[in-house]
Amino acid sequence: MTKFRKILLAEDDEDDRMIFEEIVRQLQGRHDFDFEMVENGSLMIQLLDTLSGGGGQLPALIVLDQNMPQMSGQEALAYVKASPLLSGIPVVIFSTYNDNRLMKECIQLGAVRTITKPDSYEGFHDVIELLVTEFVVDEKLP
C-alpha cells in the first residue's frame, strides 16, 4: 500500500508540461500520488502560499524549470527554502539549461538534485519514474 503524496511542477514550456503530465498519468496507474503543475515560479509561490495556509496538501516534491518568465527556478527555490513551512520539501531543478556554476548554486540553496532534461521521451520517463519512486511514494509505508 502506498502513501498518498503530490508532485508540483513549475514549467513554462507547454510541450515539456504535456510530456511530464503524460508520464505522470502512466505512473499513477502503479503508484498513488497526485500531480499539479503551474506555468512559472510566481504561480508556484501563489499556490504554495494557499496550500501552506491550509488550502490543501503540500507537495512531497517540487520540480522546477530553471528558465521561466517572471521568476527563475533559482529564485523560486530560494523562496521555498526561506519559508519555515516549505523548507523541508525536496526541490529538484529540471532544466535544459546546463551551467555547472548555476547548478552548484542551486544545490547550495537547497535543491536536492539538478537534472538536465533528457532529449528523448524514454529519458523523460526514466527521470520522472526515478523522482516518483525516490521522493513521492514509499512502498513500505502502511
Rosetta blueprint (number, residue, H / E / L):
1 M L
2 T L
3 K L
4 F L
5 R E
6 K E
7 I E
8 L E
9 L E
10 A E
11 E L
12 D L
13 D L
14 E H
15 D H
16 D H
17 R H
18 M H
19 I H
20 F H
21 E H
22 E H
23 I H
24 V H
25 R H
26 Q H
27 L H
28 Q H
29 G L
30 R L
31 H L
32 D L
33 F E
34 D E
35 F E
36 E E
37 M E
38 V E
39 E L
40 N L
41 G H
42 S H
43 L H
44 M H
45 I H
46 Q H
47 L H
48 L H
49 D H
50 T H
51 L H
52 S H
53 G H
54 G H
55 G H
56 G L
57 Q L
58 L L
59 P L
60 A L
61 L E
62 I E
63 V E
64 L E
65 D L
66 Q L
67 N L
68 M L
69 P L
70 Q L
71 M L
72 S L
73 G H
74 Q H
75 E H
76 A H
77 L H
78 A H
79 Y H
80 V H
81 K H
82 A H
83 S L
84 P L
85 L L
86 L L
87 S L
88 G L
89 I L
90 P L
91 V E
92 V E
93 I E
94 F E
95 S E
96 T L
97 Y L
98 N L
99 D L
100 N H
101 R H
102 L H
103 M H
104 K H
105 E H
106 C H
107 I H
108 Q H
109 L H
110 G L
111 A L
112 V L
113 R E
114 T E
115 I E
116 T E
117 K L
118 P L
119 D L
120 S L
121 Y H
122 E H
123 G H
124 F H
125 H H
126 D H
127 V H
128 I H
129 E H
130 L H
131 L H
132 V H
133 T H
134 E H
135 F H
136 V H
137 V L
138 D L
139 E L
140 K L
141 L L
142 P L
